[in-house]
C-alpha cells in the first residue's frame, strides 16, 4: 500500500513540467500591466498540472473531494459475508468465500491475512495458512506488504 512513493514521483514529474509555466507566468506578472493577464493564465496552468498529484498525496487513503474518480482505484471487496460465516462457526464457507476473492484482487494483503488467521486460530489447520502465505508471497508486489505477510505468518505459527 505504498502509493505514496508513486504519488511523489508523479508529483515530481508534474512539478518539473509546470516549472516553465510558473517561471514565465511570474516573469509576465512582475510589472503590473496588461501583460499580467497571460501571466495569471500561465500560473493557473502550472497550478492545475500539480494540483491532482498534490491533492492525491495530501488526501491519501481518505479519498479526494476534488478528484473523486481517483479515490476508488482498488476494488472494495466485501469482507462482511465471510466474517459473518466465521461468527456462525461456518469456517469452510468463510474460507471458500475468502479464496474466491483472490482472483478478483490478487494483490490485496487483507485477503491473505484473514485466510491465515482463520486457518490457524479457528480451523486449526496451519497447512491452509501456509498455502495462503505462499500464494500471497507470489502475488504481492509491494515489499512492505510482503514484510507484513511474513511477520504475520511467523506470529501465527510461533505464538
NUVEXMI-24419 format. One record per residue (C-alpha): x, y, z. Coordinates in Angstrom, 3 decimals, always signed. Layout:
u X, v Y, w Z $
...
END
This chain:
u +0.000, v +0.000, w +0.000 $
u +2.855, v +2.251, w -0.623 $
u +1.136, v +4.534, w -3.112 $
u +2.882, v +7.496, w -1.503 $
u +6.078, v +6.764, w -3.420 $
u +4.173, v +6.579, w -6.705 $
u +2.318, v +9.784, w -5.952 $
u +5.558, v +11.572, w -5.035 $
u +7.118, v +10.501, w -8.341 $
u +4.029, v +11.660, w -10.212 $
u +4.088, v +14.976, w -8.333 $
u +7.797, v +15.437, w -9.116 $
u +7.239, v +14.841, w -12.844 $
u +4.298, v +17.212, w -12.930 $
u +6.251, v +19.812, w -10.956 $
u +9.093, v +19.704, w -13.481 $
u +6.605, v +20.110, w -16.329 $
u +4.890, v +23.026, w -14.576 $
u +8.132, v +24.938, w -13.800 $
u +8.250, v +26.733, w -17.172 $
u +4.624, v +27.815, w -16.745 $
u +5.373, v +29.190, w -13.272 $
u +8.543, v +30.923, w -14.448 $
u +7.037, v +32.601, w -17.499 $
u +3.866, v +33.411, w -15.560 $
u +5.810, v +35.153, w -12.793 $
u +8.000, v +36.930, w -15.327 $
u +4.911, v +38.312, w -17.067 $
u +3.283, v +39.341, w -13.794 $
u +6.200, v +41.291, w -12.301 $
u +5.348, v +44.593, w -13.987 $
u +1.639, v +45.002, w -13.268 $
u +0.200, v +45.778, w -16.657 $
u -1.804, v +44.181, w -19.451 $
u +0.929, v +41.513, w -19.645 $
u -0.145, v +40.320, w -16.185 $
u -3.263, v +38.634, w -17.611 $
u -1.330, v +35.981, w -19.583 $
u +0.911, v +35.578, w -16.542 $
u -2.074, v +34.691, w -14.377 $
u -3.211, v +32.251, w -17.052 $
u +0.205, v +30.545, w -17.179 $
u +0.376, v +30.349, w -13.377 $
u -3.063, v +28.722, w -13.396 $
u -1.885, v +26.100, w -15.884 $
u +1.111, v +25.346, w -13.680 $
u -1.155, v +25.043, w -10.653 $
u -3.515, v +22.721, w -12.488 $
u -0.640, v +20.477, w -13.527 $
u +0.486, v +19.866, w -9.955 $
u -2.990, v +20.052, w -8.388 $
u -4.076, v +16.436, w -8.838 $
u -0.886, v +14.741, w -7.598 $
u -0.623, v +17.197, w -4.704 $
u -4.223, v +16.571, w -3.618 $
u -3.698, v +12.818, w -4.012 $
u -0.649, v +12.982, w -1.793 $
u -2.391, v +15.085, w +0.855 $
u -5.637, v +13.115, w +0.975 $
u -4.055, v +9.670, w +0.790 $
u -6.458, v +6.861, w +1.527 $
u -9.152, v +9.226, w +2.818 $
u -10.325, v +9.865, w -0.720 $
u -10.489, v +13.029, w -2.697 $
u -13.210, v +15.627, w -2.917 $
u -11.639, v +17.369, w -5.898 $
u -10.833, v +14.208, w -7.868 $
u -13.350, v +11.529, w -6.783 $
u -12.586, v +9.196, w -9.704 $
u -9.079, v +8.558, w -8.400 $
u -10.237, v +7.839, w -4.851 $
u -11.562, v +4.365, w -5.599 $
u -8.716, v +2.843, w -7.573 $
u -8.867, v -0.517, w -5.808 $
u -11.757, v -2.893, w -5.780 $
u -13.504, v -2.767, w -2.434 $
u -14.240, v -6.390, w -1.622 $
u -16.945, v -7.360, w +0.795 $
u -15.465, v -8.975, w +3.873 $
u -18.696, v -8.886, w +5.862 $
u -20.168, v -12.100, w +4.413 $
u -17.162, v -14.331, w +5.165 $
u -16.772, v -12.634, w +8.558 $
u -20.414, v -13.433, w +9.348 $
u -19.756, v -17.077, w +8.381 $
u -16.876, v -17.101, w +10.873 $
u -19.178, v -15.784, w +13.584 $
u -21.628, v -18.591, w +12.714 $
u -18.700, v -21.051, w +13.001 $
u -19.061, v -21.978, w +9.325 $
u -15.337, v -21.862, w +8.733 $
u -15.263, v -23.834, w +5.487 $
u -17.779, v -21.477, w +3.890 $
u -15.816, v -18.452, w +5.086 $
u -12.597, v -19.930, w +3.714 $
u -14.135, v -20.611, w +0.308 $
u -15.500, v -17.035, w +0.174 $
u -12.060, v -15.640, w +1.009 $
u -10.448, v -17.881, w -1.610 $
u -12.910, v -16.605, w -4.235 $
u -11.639, v -13.083, w -3.579 $
u -8.039, v -13.845, w -4.545 $
u -8.565, v -13.965, w -8.340 $
u -10.559, v -10.707, w -8.174 $
u -7.814, v -8.801, w -6.372 $
u -4.649, v -10.910, w -6.029 $
u -2.592, v -8.003, w -4.653 $
u -4.907, v -7.415, w -1.665 $
u -2.995, v -8.157, w +1.534 $
u -6.123, v -8.316, w +3.722 $
u -7.341, v -11.456, w +1.998 $
u -4.216, v -13.450, w +2.792 $
u -4.070, v -12.201, w +6.377 $
u -7.678, v -13.156, w +7.024 $
u -7.246, v -16.600, w +5.476 $
u -4.135, v -17.280, w +7.576 $
u -5.807, v -16.146, w +10.806 $
u -8.916, v -18.189, w +10.056 $
u -6.886, v -21.283, w +9.234 $
u -4.687, v -21.122, w +12.330 $
u -6.981, v -19.719, w +15.006 $
u -10.388, v -21.159, w +14.166 $
u -9.803, v -24.115, w +11.845 $
u -6.545, v -25.311, w +13.462 $
u -5.187, v -26.170, w +10.004 $
u -1.797, v -24.488, w +9.563 $
u -1.311, v -26.053, w +6.120 $
u -4.085, v -23.807, w +4.770 $
u -2.300, v -20.815, w +6.273 $
u +0.963, v -21.957, w +4.665 $
u -0.740, v -22.198, w +1.255 $
u -2.245, v -18.714, w +1.664 $
u +1.165, v -17.419, w +2.743 $
u +2.873, v -18.852, w -0.346 $
u +0.147, v -17.551, w -2.657 $
u +0.414, v -14.130, w -1.049 $
u +4.182, v -14.042, w -1.491 $
u +3.747, v -14.894, w -5.165 $
u +1.021, v -12.314, w -5.782 $
u +2.023, v -9.341, w -3.642 $
u +4.397, v -6.953, w -5.366 $
u +4.701, v -4.285, w -2.673 $
u +7.688, v -5.085, w -0.432 $
u +6.131, v -3.511, w +2.660 $
u +3.033, v -5.687, w +2.276 $
u +5.197, v -8.761, w +1.809 $
u +7.016, v -7.930, w +5.061 $
u +3.665, v -7.642, w +6.851 $
u +2.616, v -11.009, w +5.424 $
u +5.850, v -12.677, w +6.583 $
u +5.647, v -11.105, w +10.048 $
u +2.005, v -12.155, w +10.496 $
u +2.731, v -15.691, w +9.318 $
u +5.612, v -16.018, w +11.781 $
u +3.449, v -14.693, w +14.623 $
u +0.662, v -17.140, w +13.803 $
u +2.963, v -20.132, w +13.521 $
u +5.024, v -19.288, w +16.618 $
u +2.618, v -17.854, w +19.196 $
END
